[in-house]
Amino acid sequence: MKKQWQSWKERLWKEEWGATAVEYGLLVAGIAIAIAAAVFLFGGRLRGVFQRLAGMF
């Protein structure tokens, strides 16, 4: 059992594509959180800006 665990652990560390996918996932999650925070914080102001722009036309 210990040998199987070590073999699995070594394969996990050698395979770099898994780490890359995790990094991209974290990056996407961070961007999504930033967008959600911006919409939450500035949503009311942006609504007013767009309403003024719509009133111009």
N, C-alpha and C positions, 0 to 999 in steps of 0.2 A: 504494500500500500504506500509506503513512504517513497519507494522508487517511482511509482506512478505519479505521485504528487510532484516530485522533483522534475520528472519529465514534462508534465503539464505546465509547471511553472517556467521551465526553461523555454518551452515553445511559446508561451505567452509573451515572455520578454523579448524573444527573437522576432516575433511578428510585429512589425512596426505599423502595419495598416490599421490595426485595431486602435492603437493610440491616436493615430491621425483622425480616425472617425470620431473618437471621443473629443478630441480637441475641436473639430469642426462643430460638433454638437454643442459644446460649451459656448463656442463663439456665436452660433445662431441663437442659443438661449439668451446670451447676454444682450444681443442686438434686439431681440424680441422684448426683453424686459425694459430696455432703454426706450424703445418706441412706445410701449404701454405707459411708461412713466411720463413721457413727454405729452402724450395724448391726455392723460389724466390731469397733468399740471397745467397745460396750456389749451386744453379743449375749449373752454369757455371763451377765451380771447380769440382763438382761431374761428370760432363760430361767428363772433361779431365781425371779424374782418371779412369773412366770406359773405355775410349778409350785407355788409356795406358795398362790397364789390358787386353783388347781385343787384342791389338797388341802383347802381350806376347804369345798368344796361336795361 
